[in-house]
Amino acid sequence: MLAGARKQIGQSPVPSGLTNEGEKMTTFEASHKLPMLIRLVVAALLSSVGLGTVFAAVGPGVIVAPVTHVDVATEPTVISASPSNRATNVPTSTNSSDNVVSGTSVTAIFSQSMDPETVSSSTPGRLLTFTVRETNGNYVPGTVVMNDGNTVATFKPASSALSPNTSYTAAVTTAAKNADGVAMGNPIEWTFTTVTNETTGQTAVSLGAAKPFAILTKSGITDVFPSAIKGDVGTSPITGAAIHVRCAEMVTGIIYSVNAAGPLPCRVTDSTLLTTAVGDMEGAYANAAGRTLPNFTNLGAGEIGGLTLVPGLYKWTTDVSISTTVTLSGGPDDVWIFQIAGTLIQASATRVILEGGALAKNVFWQTSGAVAIGTTAHFEGTILARTKIALNTSASANGRLLAQTAVTLEKNTVTKPTP
């Protein structure tokens, strides 16, 4: 067993943000002070309606500073950031879905579509709009790229890793402008600290067209009524006659079938969508199975019950058992990928628990063997199974059941993660 693999496994998790609402604030240093009248109005609002009404709420660790003029709605700002403000134990590097390891990126999400010419950069070096610097003042060389909607800016370090045990400050200046040419009203800064020793994190597994599905299989779904399903359901290439889920069990979502044999009256026939979704499900399985550089190998000889697992890539050449409750501890941006060569068995009345802001959408269980979730047990995360997934009586799953053979239900609750 690896060093540190006791009840607390590996490094401490990256927090999703501090629990005290006041502590979630980023301090903004504006170049002017509020007029006395504005300060009095803000004070009155704070005393009557509380902090959340005066300050626009945003993502973990970042809020919008108070403003002083009427047309503030036209000013863009940063509404969320990753790593979040004051995050600790941030991995120094990240392993992509293509097994390319690079320095951990820093992301800023804007409230509006931005003018990419004022944010992005094409050459490494000191970036005057979006910068990342160490506490000693040294700027991190890197480039900034925007997403297609020009709402997300990602700073990509030029080096293969950030420095360990180092505090960084990320900043977006008022040089950043929205698509209409309106500049940010205030500069935004947030800080984070890397892990003590070099550590590689993981990017999430892309599910493609399989993402909207709570249950997706290739050879059918059996069901003991009643179950409650939130998310789409589908099978392909087998016909809709193999879908035994009833329309009354669909709390939200759509039942998709390759032909007219699916459950009525709610069934929707869309063989093209299902073919694409199943192909993407198989691609996601291959992606998860193909990740390299595991943080932990054969942890606990396959028994993970009772452990607290930090984010990372876990690999087993054996079966995996959850005999007692297991906890996944980390932040909302952290990713867990479990590569299991054998079966995955969760005992009855046990739970997979997420803590510290960890999200089910970022947890992936890739299993070559069959998966069985015990009676009244609770599971978290997306299961990418090469064979069968079986939920025993009254078991629940906050995740996705994506099986390359069949799924069996028995009075279960299955909820697709959000978003």
C-alpha positions in Angstrom: 0.0 0.0 0.0 1.2 3.5 -0.8 2.5 5.8 1.9 -0.4 7.8 3.5 -2.9 5.2 2.3 -4.6 4.9 5.7 -8.1 6.2 6.5 -7.1 9.5 4.7 -5.7 8.7 1.3 -3.2 10.9 -0.4 -3.1 14.7 -0.2 -5.7 16.9 1.3 -8.5 17.9 -1.1 -8.9 21.2 -2.9 -11.8 23.0 -1.1 -14.7 24.2 -3.2 -14.8 27.5 -1.3 -15.0 28.5 2.3 -18.1 27.8 4.2 -18.6 31.2 5.8 -20.3 33.4 3.3 -18.2 36.4 4.2 -15.0 34.4 3.8 -15.9 33.6 0.2 -15.2 37.1 -0.9 -12.3 38.2 -3.1 -11.0 41.6 -2.1 -11.1 44.0 -4.9 -8.8 47.0 -4.9 -10.5 49.8 -6.8 -8.7 53.0 -7.8 -11.3 55.2 -6.1 -13.4 55.3 -2.9 -17.1 55.2 -2.8 -18.8 58.6 -2.2 -20.2 59.0 1.4 -23.8 58.8 0.1 -23.1 55.5 -1.6 -21.4 54.1 1.4 -24.4 55.0 3.6 -26.8 53.4 1.1 -24.7 50.2 1.1 -24.6 50.1 4.9 -28.3 50.5 5.0 -28.9 47.7 2.6 -26.5 45.4 4.5 -28.4 46.0 7.7 -31.7 45.3 6.1 -31.3 42.6 3.5 -27.9 41.1 4.1 -24.7 40.6 2.2 -26.1 38.4 -0.6 -28.5 41.1 -1.9 -25.9 43.8 -2.1 -23.2 41.7 -3.7 -24.1 39.8 -6.9 -23.6 36.1 -6.2 -21.2 34.2 -8.4 -19.2 31.0 -8.4 -17.0 29.6 -5.6 -14.6 32.1 -4.2 -15.4 35.1 -6.3 -18.1 37.8 -5.9 -18.8 41.1 -7.8 -17.7 44.2 -6.0 -20.3 47.0 -5.3 -20.5 49.6 -8.1 -21.0 53.3 -8.2 -22.9 54.2 -11.3 -26.2 53.4 -12.9 -25.1 51.6 -16.1 -23.2 48.9 -14.3 -25.2 46.2 -16.0 -23.2 46.8 -19.2 -19.9 46.2 -17.4 -18.6 42.6 -17.6 -17.0 41.0 -14.6 -15.6 37.6 -13.5 -18.3 35.5 -12.0 -16.4 32.3 -11.3 -12.8 31.0 -11.3 -10.9 27.8 -11.2 -8.9 27.1 -9.0 -11.3 28.9 -6.7 -10.2 31.7 -4.4 -8.0 30.5 -1.5 -7.9 26.9 -2.8 -5.1 24.8 -1.3 -3.4 21.6 -2.5 -4.1 22.5 -6.1 -2.3 19.9 -8.4 0.8 21.3 -10.1 -0.1 19.6 -13.4 -3.1 18.1 -15.2 -3.5 14.9 -17.3 -5.8 15.6 -20.3 -8.0 13.1 -22.0 -5.2 12.5 -24.5 -2.8 11.7 -21.7 -0.9 15.0 -22.2 0.4 16.4 -19.0 0.6 20.2 -18.7 0.8 22.8 -16.0 -2.5 23.3 -14.2 -4.6 25.8 -16.1 -6.4 28.8 -14.5 -9.8 29.7 -15.7 -12.0 32.8 -15.5 -15.7 32.8 -16.4 -17.1 36.1 -17.4 -20.7 37.4 -17.0 -20.9 38.4 -20.6 -19.4 37.5 -24.0 -16.0 39.2 -24.2 -13.9 40.7 -27.0 -11.2 38.0 -27.3 -8.7 40.5 -28.6 -8.7 42.2 -25.2 -8.3 38.9 -23.2 -6.6 36.2 -25.2 -2.9 36.1 -26.2 -0.9 34.2 -28.8 2.6 34.3 -27.3 3.9 33.2 -23.9 5.0 35.9 -21.5 3.6 38.4 -19.2 -0.1 38.9 -20.1 -1.4 42.3 -19.3 -5.0 41.4 -19.1 -5.1 37.9 -17.5 -2.0 37.2 -15.5 -0.8 34.5 -13.0 2.1 35.4 -10.7 3.9 33.8 -7.8 4.1 35.5 -4.4 7.6 36.7 -5.2 6.2 38.7 -8.1 7.4 36.5 -10.9 4.8 36.2 -13.7 4.1 32.7 -15.1 4.7 32.5 -18.8 1.7 31.2 -20.7 -1.1 31.9 -23.2 -4.7 32.7 -22.8 -7.4 31.2 -25.0 -11.2 31.8 -25.1 -14.0 29.3 -25.6 -16.3 29.5 -28.6 -18.8 31.8 -26.8 -16.0 34.1 -25.5 -17.2 33.7 -22.0 -14.5 31.5 -20.6 -10.8 32.5 -20.6 -8.2 29.8 -19.8 -4.6 30.7 -18.9 -2.4 27.8 -19.9 1.1 27.8 -18.4 4.0 27.3 -20.9 5.7 24.9 -18.5 4.7 21.3 -17.8 3.9 22.0 -14.2 3.4 24.8 -11.7 5.8 25.0 -8.8 4.8 22.9 -5.7 4.1 24.5 -2.4 3.7 27.9 -4.0 1.0 30.6 -3.6 -0.2 32.1 -6.9 -2.3 35.2 -7.6 -4.5 35.3 -10.7 -5.7 38.6 -12.0 -7.9 40.0 -14.7 -7.5 43.7 -15.3 -9.9 46.4 -16.6 -8.2 46.0 -20.0 -10.7 43.2 -20.5 -13.7 44.4 -22.5 -17.0 42.8 -23.5 -18.2 42.3 -27.1 -19.6 45.9 -27.1 -16.3 47.4 -26.0 -17.3 48.1 -22.4 -14.4 47.5 -20.0 -14.6 45.7 -16.6 -15.4 48.2 -13.9 -13.0 46.7 -11.4 -9.9 44.4 -11.6 -10.4 40.9 -10.2 -7.9 38.9 -8.2 -7.9 35.5 -6.5 -5.3 33.3 -4.9 -4.5 29.6 -4.7 -1.7 27.4 -3.4 -0.3 24.3 -4.9 0.4 20.9 -3.2 3.5 20.4 -1.2 4.9 17.8 -3.7 4.3 17.7 -7.5 0.9 16.0 -8.2 -0.9 15.4 -11.5 -4.7 15.9 -11.5 -7.2 14.7 -14.1 -9.5 16.3 -16.6 -13.1 15.0 -16.7 -14.1 12.2 -19.1 -16.1 13.6 -22.0 -19.4 11.8 -22.5 -20.5 13.5 -25.6 -24.1 12.6 -26.7 -24.3 10.1 -23.7 -24.2 13.0 -21.2 -28.0 13.6 -21.0 -28.7 9.9 -20.2 -29.3 8.6 -16.7 -29.4 5.0 -18.2 -27.9 4.0 -21.5 -27.4 0.4 -22.6 -26.8 -1.8 -25.7 -28.9 -4.8 -24.8 -31.8 -3.6 -22.7 -33.1 -2.5 -19.3 -35.1 -4.8 -16.9 -37.1 -3.2 -14.2 -39.1 -4.2 -11.1 -41.7 -1.4 -10.7 -41.6 1.3 -9.4 -38.3 3.1 -10.0 -37.8 6.9 -10.2 -35.5 8.1 -13.0 -34.3 11.7 -13.6 -32.6 11.8 -16.9 -32.9 10.2 -20.4 -33.2 6.5 -20.9 -32.2 4.6 -24.0 -31.0 1.3 -25.6 -29.3 0.6 -28.9 -28.9 -1.4 -31.1 -31.4 -3.7 -29.4 -35.1 -2.7 -30.1 -37.3 -0.8 -27.8 -39.0 -4.0 -26.7 -36.0 -4.5 -24.4 -36.8 -1.3 -22.5 -38.9 -2.4 -19.5 -39.0 1.0 -17.8 -42.5 2.5 -17.7 -43.5 6.0 -18.6 -44.7 6.6 -15.0 -41.2 6.0 -13.7 -39.7 8.9 -15.6 -39.6 11.8 -13.2 -37.8 13.9 -15.8 -36.2 13.0 -19.1 -37.1 11.0 -22.3 -37.2 7.3 -23.1 -35.5 6.9 -26.5 -35.9 3.8 -28.7 -34.5 2.7 -32.0 -38.0 1.7 -33.2 -41.7 1.9 -32.4 -41.5 -1.0 -29.9 -40.5 1.2 -27.0 -42.8 2.1 -24.0 -45.9 4.1 -24.8 -47.0 6.8 -24.8 -43.8 8.5 -23.8 -41.3 6.7 -26.1 -39.5 8.8 -28.7 -38.0 7.0 -31.7 -34.5 8.3 -32.6 -32.1 5.7 -33.8 -29.6 8.3 -35.0 -29.3 9.9 -31.6 -29.0 6.6 -29.9 -26.3 5.3 -32.3 -24.3 8.5 -31.6 -24.8 8.3 -27.8 -23.8 4.6 -27.6 -20.7 5.4 -29.7 -19.8 8.2 -27.4 -20.4 6.0 -24.4 -17.9 3.5 -25.8 -15.5 6.3 -26.5 -15.8 7.5 -22.9 -15.1 4.0 -21.6 -12.0 3.8 -23.8 -10.9 7.3 -22.7 -11.2 6.5 -18.9 -9.5 3.1 -19.4 -6.7 4.6 -21.3 -5.6 7.2 -18.8 -2.0 6.8 -17.7 0.1 7.9 -14.7 -2.2 6.7 -11.9 -1.9 8.4 -8.5 -2.7 5.1 -6.7 -2.4 1.5 -7.9 -4.2 -1.5 -6.3 -5.1 0.6 -3.2 -6.3 -1.5 -0.3 -5.9 -4.6 -2.4 -9.3 -3.7 -3.9 -11.1 -3.0 -0.7 -11.9 0.7 -0.4 -14.7 0.7 2.2 -14.0 3.0 5.1 -11.5 5.1 3.2 -11.5 8.8 2.3 -10.3 9.2 -1.3 -8.8 12.4 -2.6 -9.1 13.4 -6.3 -6.9 11.5 -8.8 -6.5 8.5 -11.0 -6.9 5.1 -9.3 -6.0 1.8 -10.9 -6.8 -1.7 -9.9 -5.8 -5.0 -11.6 -8.3 -6.8 -9.4 -12.0 -6.6 -8.3 -13.0 -3.6 -6.2 -15.3 -3.9 -3.1 -17.1 -1.2 -1.1 -17.9 -3.1 2.1 -18.5 0.0 4.2 -19.1 3.6 3.4 -16.4 5.3 1.3 -15.9 9.1 1.1 -14.7 11.1 -1.9 -13.3 14.4 -0.5 -12.5 17.4 -2.8 -13.7 20.5 -4.5 -16.2 21.2 -7.3 -13.5 21.2 -10.0 -11.8 18.0 -8.8 -12.0 14.8 -10.8 -11.9 11.1 -9.7 -11.3 8.3 -12.3 -11.4 4.7 -11.1 -10.0 2.1 -13.5 -11.1 -1.4 -12.4 -10.0 -4.5 -14.3 -12.5 -6.7 -12.5 -15.9 -6.3 -10.9 -17.2 -3.5 -8.7 -19.4 -4.7 -5.8 -21.0 -2.3 -3.2 -22.4 -3.9 -0.1 -26.0 -3.4 1.0 -26.8 -0.3 3.1 -23.5 1.4 2.4 -22.9 4.7 0.8 -20.5 6.5 -1.5 -20.3 10.0 0.1 -19.1 13.2 -1.6 -17.7 16.0 0.7 -16.0 19.3 0.5 -18.0 20.4 -2.6 -17.1 17.3 -4.7 -19.6 16.7 -7.5 -21.0 13.5 -8.9 -20.5 14.7 -12.5 -16.7 14.6 -11.9 -16.6 11.0 -10.7 -16.1 8.2 -13.2 -16.0 4.4 -12.5 -14.6 2.5 -15.5 -15.2 -1.3 -14.9 -14.3 -4.2 -17.1 -16.4 -6.6 -15.1 -20.0 -6.5 -13.8 -21.2 -3.8 -11.4 -23.6 -4.6 -8.5 -25.0 -2.0 -6.1 -26.4 -3.6 -2.9 -29.8 -3.3 -1.4 -30.6 0.2 -0.1 -27.0 1.3 -0.9 -26.3 4.8 -2.4 -23.8 5.4 -5.2 -22.3 8.5 -6.6 -20.8 9.1 -10.1 -20.9 7.8 -13.7 -20.5 4.1 -14.2 -18.8 3.2 -17.5 -19.3 -0.6 -17.6 -18.0 -3.0 -20.2 -20.8 -5.5 -19.1 -23.8 -5.4 -16.8 -24.9 -2.9 -14.1 -27.3 -4.2 -11.5 -29.0 -2.1 -8.8 -30.6 -4.3 -6.1 -33.8 -3.5 -4.2 -34.2 0.2 -3.3 -30.6 1.1 -4.1 -30.0 4.7 -5.4 -27.5 6.3 -7.7 -26.7 10.0 -8.2 -25.0 9.5 -11.5 -25.2 7.6 -14.8 -25.6 3.9 -15.6 -23.8 3.5 -18.9 -23.5 -0.2 -19.7 -22.3 -1.9 -22.9 -24.6 -4.8 -22.1 -27.7 -4.5 -19.8 -28.9 -2.6 -16.7 -31.2 -4.1 -14.2 -33.4 -2.0 -11.8 -35.4 -3.0 -8.8 -37.4 -0.2 -7.2 -34.5 2.2 -7.6 -33.8 5.9 -7.8 -31.4 7.0 -10.5 -30.6 10.7 -10.9 -28.4 12.1 -13.6 -25.9 14.6 -12.2 -26.3 18.3 -12.9 -25.4 20.2 -14.9 
